[in-house]
Amino acid sequence: MDLSTLKQRTIDVNQYVNNMSPPFKYSFLERKRTYQLKAEVLNELKRFRADYLIVAFSAEWCKDCAANIPILALLSEATGLEVRVFGGLKRDPLSPGKKWSVPPSPPEVETFHVDKIPHILIFNTKGEKVGEIIENPKYGLTLEEEILKIISEDAGKVKP
């Protein structure tokens, strides 16, 4: 899937959070209001803002989404990184072989093999997936630190 299609099929992260219904919206906005991004990470990420796209799969009812999607919204505002969201994921309790009900979940849950959420994908401008974060950051890093780690590793690769 090319980046322009991804952008057309998703919504801006801040628009996603602001369009949520209560009471979910309140928990997302409270996390956004109280989370402190690491300034040194932001300064580094600003250098890459034109070179990467972040796409996240989310659901209002998901606690890990409520913890991490607001951070993506803050990152987008603070750095200019474009962050887009596939929202509205719903479980499919009637089909044991399928995790998500499509629709209302977007069909991209199958394209990108989304099992757990949030499922955060990082793409370069060529449309190549350079990394992903599933549910929560690993390695004892904050979300912004892990995103920087993924982007820095990709940017540091020798390009032919």
C-alpha positions in Angstrom: 0.0 0.0 0.0 1.5 3.4 -1.0 1.7 6.3 1.4 -0.9 8.5 -0.4 -3.5 5.7 0.0 -2.5 5.3 3.6 -3.0 9.0 4.2 -6.4 8.9 2.4 -7.7 6.0 4.4 -6.6 7.4 7.8 -7.3 10.4 10.0 -4.9 12.8 11.6 -4.0 11.7 15.1 -5.3 14.9 16.8 -8.5 14.9 14.8 -8.9 11.2 15.9 -8.6 12.1 19.6 -10.8 15.2 19.3 -13.6 13.3 17.5 -13.9 10.6 20.1 -17.0 10.1 22.1 -17.1 10.6 25.9 -16.0 9.1 28.2 -13.1 7.7 26.1 -12.2 11.2 24.8 -11.6 12.4 28.4 -9.0 9.7 29.2 -7.2 10.3 26.0 -7.1 14.1 26.5 -6.1 13.7 30.1 -3.1 11.6 29.1 -2.2 14.1 26.4 -2.4 17.0 29.0 -0.3 15.3 31.6 2.4 13.5 29.6 5.8 15.1 29.3 7.8 14.4 26.2 11.5 14.3 26.4 12.9 17.5 24.9 16.2 16.0 23.7 14.2 13.3 21.8 11.9 15.9 20.3 14.9 17.9 19.0 16.2 14.8 17.2 12.9 13.7 15.8 12.3 17.2 14.3 15.2 16.5 11.9 13.3 13.6 10.4 9.8 15.1 10.3 9.7 15.3 6.5 11.1 11.8 6.0 8.8 9.5 7.9 5.1 8.8 8.4 3.6 7.1 11.5 0.4 5.1 11.1 -1.4 3.6 14.2 -4.3 1.2 14.6 -6.4 2.1 17.6 -9.7 1.7 19.4 -11.3 4.0 21.9 -11.9 1.2 24.4 -8.3 0.0 24.4 -6.2 1.0 27.5 -2.9 0.7 25.7 -4.3 3.0 23.0 -5.4 5.5 25.7 -1.8 5.4 27.0 0.1 5.7 23.7 -2.1 7.4 21.1 -2.1 10.7 23.0 1.7 10.6 23.1 1.7 10.3 19.3 -0.6 13.3 19.1 1.9 15.3 21.3 4.8 14.1 19.1 3.0 15.3 16.0 2.3 18.7 17.4 5.8 19.1 18.9 7.9 17.8 15.9 5.8 18.1 12.8 5.9 14.4 12.2 2.8 13.2 10.4 0.9 10.7 12.4 -2.3 9.1 11.0 -4.7 6.7 12.6 -6.9 3.8 11.6 -9.5 4.0 14.3 -12.7 2.2 15.3 -11.3 -1.3 15.6 -13.9 -3.8 16.9 -13.4 -7.3 18.0 -15.2 -10.2 16.2 -16.5 -12.5 19.0 -18.6 -14.6 16.5 -15.7 -15.6 14.3 -13.0 -17.5 16.4 -10.6 -17.4 13.5 -10.7 -13.6 13.1 -9.6 -11.1 15.7 -11.3 -8.0 14.1 -14.7 -7.5 12.6 -14.3 -6.0 9.1 -16.3 -3.8 8.8 -16.4 -1.7 11.0 -12.7 -2.3 11.5 -10.7 -1.2 8.4 -9.6 -4.0 6.1 -6.0 -2.9 6.6 -6.1 -4.8 9.9 -5.7 -7.9 7.7 -3.2 -6.2 5.3 -0.8 -5.3 8.1 -1.6 -8.4 10.2 -2.8 -6.4 13.2 -3.3 -8.7 16.2 -2.8 -6.4 19.2 -3.3 -2.6 19.5 -2.1 0.0 19.3 -0.2 -1.3 16.4 2.2 1.6 15.3 3.9 1.4 11.9 6.7 3.7 10.8 7.2 4.3 7.1 9.9 6.1 5.2 9.1 8.4 2.2 9.6 5.5 -0.2 6.7 3.7 1.5 8.9 1.1 3.1 7.9 0.0 6.6 11.0 0.6 8.7 9.7 -0.5 12.1 6.7 -1.1 14.3 5.6 -0.9 17.9 2.9 -3.2 19.1 1.0 -2.3 22.3 3.8 -0.6 24.2 7.4 0.4 23.7 10.0 -2.2 24.4 13.5 -2.1 25.8 12.5 0.1 28.7 12.1 3.1 26.4 9.4 5.7 26.3 7.3 5.7 23.1 9.1 8.7 21.7 12.5 7.1 22.5 11.6 3.9 20.7 10.3 5.9 17.6 13.6 7.8 17.5 15.5 4.5 17.8 13.7 3.0 14.9 14.0 6.2 12.7 17.7 6.7 13.6 18.6 3.2 12.7 16.8 3.5 9.4 18.3 6.9 8.6 21.7 5.6 9.5 21.6 2.7 7.0 23.8 3.0 4.0 21.6 3.9 1.0 22.7 2.5 -2.4 
